[in-house]
Amino acid sequence: MSDQTRNLRRVGIDTGGTFTDAVTADAGSGFHVHKVPTTQEQPARAVLQALEILVPSSAAVELVHGTTHATNALLTGRLGRTVVVTTKGMRDVLAIGRQDRDSLYQLEPRPPRPPQPRRLIVEVDERLDADGGVITRLTAAEIKRVVAKVAALKPQAIAIGLLHSYRNDAHEQRLARALARLKVPCVLSSALVPEIREYERLTTAWADAALAPVVAPALEQLEQSLQSGWAAGSRLRVLRSDGGTAAAAAAATHPVHLALSGPAGGLAAARSLADARGDGAVLTLDMGGTSTDVALLPAGEMPLQPMSLGGLPLLARGLPIHSVGTGGGSLVRWDAGGALAVGPASAGAVPGPVCYGRGGSQVTVTDAHLVAGRLRSEAFLGGEFSLDPEAAHAALAALGKPAGLRAEEAAAAVLEIASADMERALRRVSLAEGHDPRAFHLYAFGGAGGLHAAWVAARLGMRGVVIPPHAGAFSALGMLAAPPRRTLIRSILEVLPAARQRRAWFRPLEERACAELTAEGVPRSHLRLRRLLEMHSSGQSGCFALADGPRLLERFHLEHQRRFGYRREDQPVMVASLRLVAEGRAQALWPRHRCRRHQAASRVVQDCVFPESAGAGNARAGNTRAGNAGAAPRLRAAVHARADLKAGARLRGPALVTEYSGTTVVPPAWGAEIDAYGALVLQPEEKQ
């Protein structure tokens, strides 16, 4: 961190589908948090509104921004007009893809619509072999023809993806120089992701180019507003999918790296808190207004993997996030088969859930929580945003009427279904990858994470639940600590060599990453470099990313045995790709407090619905039928204000713990305690 940056007031702001969350740190009083409804058409408006409330315009600020702009643009197809330039004969690569079938048993499957119209794909008469040697030379006449054809298509951006260009980028570079006269963004696949797999390399280059006309102007406008509205020296940094930050100009240049920008902040903060608590590997559950993101974070270095968004594979690396369309604003309906379904459509911020009183008419998960007594209408967002329980009750009663369910019974059924969706997502990132969830704590955050966490943990038999401080704005809080970072990849496709040769391979990546970060003001002495190799056994396709260093070959065989159950030492070990992660210093978030045990006292009580699946350690509760929800007892739950709970405070369920950014439910037969880092730790009483 430079001396100039150290003098700036740092603010983390996460733009979600329903709320925009803002957090800033104060050495004297901890964190300050504020939430405002997201302005969907102009996301920057909500960002600036939240910033105005937290920081006076007389202060110089460093705004670290996590945005869903790139995510939403890719999912909705609201992208710039992009022309793709590719090798002759490869025009249909984007349409053909990998020919994967999501619905294996569908008799008449409908292939996904190609992300790029065929009329906007231009072929080039050139060819390289698999080693980068020239088969068909790219002539000056061919370049002139291609430039004229591309210009006639009036692009807002251009993506160049030639066959085998990751081995030899000469043809892509020549085309880029010629196309520069069109004065539109031009993305070279060989520069963006110099890796094998022509389909994924082309989709990544296409996505990056298509996002540029959409994301870059928005970031430029936000940066200009920041610099004109706050004190001199204010700057904007953007959180990328790898959990690190980049200057606004660098983020706008390659916006594909923002595909999972917002959720990455929560994972970075969770890993930081887990390291402070000594928890090792953890599972995370981030439930917001639109979706729930889950992940498994191993101890140590944050894992990175190629991303996939809306079925589109991207070679750009991001944190391992798996999403399901179940959030607080997810719409509830009866499907064609007569079953109750939750999501993936969402009410968003406007009109929002029925209980928001903004014109919403369809039941959401938030409405179900309010009717079930798990939210306090007068305490929502610290009392700044009151909820309408009567409207929610009427909507749930209408929803349950076709099945003969009262409003409370329908609410319990909705919440059971939502919890089951989250359970399946957590099984996908744990059991499906060979990890037993019973060995993990569940780190639950997001505005609605604490409402479901105990139920989901009970279904999976987990060790307990950790609700971080300011859980409802945890992704924004993670942005305060996110370091400047660059993640660079390069395909190699060679047998694993000695350490000296590996160091030589990494040197060009190191020089590039250090140059980019020092240009952003990060001192060279503050940079930390991590060198990883993505390796596989000869004849196999599955890769393991392992840190370069001593005993690398032996560590590969151990990981192969853990993942597949056997060692394969009779075949050479191949290096598929190099991965370099360069980063500056992260800010510490978690000071330790004196922890004295005492029983927490509550001031009020509230009636809540608690289905049997909340029981301690009930790992089989996933078999409970939603139709049985009507038998759920309504119990008196103590209500605690989290701000009044100091380190060491203990309480027993049934209870609600309310705070500005969210609510946590402690079911019957569970206990909770505030630890030395301010986290609320829930456990079944049988495990305490």
Steps between C-alpha positions, in 0.01 A plus 500: 500500500644841402519795739239680288254210530557476876355852545175418321178401681429150366138404427373166371175504299333189359219539247258210535178414323284648778721716725824692461712448813765745621757456779779717631735447792564743783794440733303632794160336453539198273295469181228728366242330275225635280265337249296666227274342235688426179410726208489240224507733199773723645700298758744787556222712649454265797879472543540877525195529727647250747841666481350842578345364819819335626769749399484882475598650166788684670682167551719326244383142452613179338181327388535124453199397294354156440258507211246269338500711183706251297311204647159639414608608151620149415189335645255734329687540170503879528843530342684708244480418128805276461669363190701179540800437277614138478686253280338382176290191569448589870198728453259266682716421804289721727179332384632142520675541836575175683162347411427445868142400587368650821184286476644159422167319464312769308384338175504819296765722661520860390860616470575833667484801276849599380619808689611659172294547179668318211478808280736680741776237469773566244735225384867560421695297246794402726606189690749391766583148607477375859859613569445851362662437162352677197296281264316782316671839504296808586545733203465879482217462250309272740547748785362780280197288409428409863527861620255615233251227585520566874459874445186439292344317797531815718629331817513651847771246589709232328618160629786325319538127565716309252578130513809416712579868557597422859813342349572780254322836519657660190187477283272637774738789562512594131122497475467709816736767366299523179163508680617773737391763247135412578554646848297242692617260773684203349567190712766246404441151637876439501553795736193452718517122558799339323373147563405185314129428423396713204130504594551629855769742387264643239203527738721684750628745239144551371362565849780745579443695178120497531516633857740784423242742345266436795724482807777744409275810466326418830831470687631815334189692603523373859866595523432849365215549749727387782783732402269799450279443806764419762832650601798502264686171478189281530524185292302196392614139517289209382482152650569226245384138496830378649437691825753775429460857383607694191496867411183607321680543166649149518163351599329675209763376254420133571151489659467120461702482824202663677259214424486399869610830651246540782496149653880488502504761779307273735735208438806716557356622831397147604849364435648787699270436800551123482878551510464725806278243676720206398215315330692364201276398210143634514179498299338834424139601436431852372127561471399833354183631345531328162710186547704290740870443433679207663865395499754275667810691608798279587753611759779721371500650153171598338417257216436629149332325210360577154159664529166417344217750480160424352643188336783699338847359588769759570871432535537807722563373855273577792428377850306168514143629527189290432171692480135404531205727430374506859520836674290712731320651203449171311144463372285207617251326271315177437665329202328309217513177700326653802816525714612808689812653340736776617697715249699554290299812400534781752296802604820706521501832684205641304229395549662259747321261737135559584597614851708789358178679404634605160246327282633144519217248472676160481621321813875491569721324754520824701121508530507143629756590767290793615183288527697227680609756761870485414523868409402797715312744278598804706872405518569438131809703395514648848143627474573710189293269277180375663330186370127432455415169676129522413571517126743208524247295700228559241735403215606176675139416577412539131801288401406216736128500427513257200674243722289564809791661690466788741740794458741373768497150351572634151784711641658198669474302175670778303787517748547122497529502122747791504717322758494181294626694195793629703573156639527359147736781401727431799502129421609591148815679619583256782381139466513505120866603524593240760468715816292406804296806613495367858863612528422867429352809655246685286585868460163662424459860395301723266182672610309170533781251575438492876131421448573160342849407621408280799248298296746437218784410739270258687405325176870441423609419857758780499716608794317828543423837345706819505309824437767769445470858626283711269404185312244677282772719350782247523598513132544875526700452819728255319574769243665707773765229537535392136858550377608626157540183294577364154441140393679403178477166316703342220472154341819292481412137409834346593631231733571630851862627495754584770452802727740722303299462178176566687639828634591605146145426385355731763736794441301675219178474703675643805633797305159580354310468830751711692497769229120524507475520879786746550334721236197508733713626788581171677864502621705214357618410851137436604428247225466130575522249215335157498600256228265212425508230236186336363610139445354170387619148436572423135183384324268662753318832483431583866753752635623576852632847579796464737742761632846482352762390750668198660358149455268619221485162327426315824230752592339444161483123555353551849229730360430254218452224757272717716283600205490173302595235757826382339845617393607500133878510510553303178408801283674838457353797684409781260485874568188635330525864613690740721313727735661800666321695774663830595348707777567791731429517871154433640358699789437315825130490599470293814645640825458258789290613798501391860248217533313462832219248518161632609140421423333741258177660616210564263252785520214371285361173371331410172297206372689300235432189292763229551457183290646175627793521257655768723578229755864460598701276272199390297694403188197313361272801517528546127246218469233708675214564258394860453143385556586417861594859567155569640594305811788737577467636854481873569732578792592807701848613391716743694616800296855634544656809344839391371649842575435431871681164495864526603773240456417197713122555502308171487135432421270205439240439234235559403625853442536775241814715480425823315742751352489775243604284204322173579339258744627168635266224620619274784264197495391295802771266633770734365725740684698804383800695625687815393866410449808719543473627140137608529365201308176334617571126521198263498519135600252224588499459876614139463828627347570769759 
